[in-house]
């Protein structure tokens, strides 16, 4: 069974997600969401190919895989010895820009939303 390794970015985002969920919805919701994400991430040890290829889905030249859980995209890579959890992005975040540097919105849209 391969070892799971977590990037500092992923760890920090999970920490922030916990705080957000506690503040917005309470500890019961936070526990359920974080538990579901954790179960899905740990299931990669049994089936590392549960995600879809980012290259096939989005046309990005990468060997990353991704899956969607609880309104979040989790990105990971599979190596010979381990599964590296790269990051997690909420469905409202622009992961294409943040992870791959690809702009998906026009200047006009960004100006409108003050991004």
Order of alpha helices (4+ residues) and beta strands (2+ residues): beta-alpha-alpha-beta-alpha-beta-beta-beta-alpha-alpha
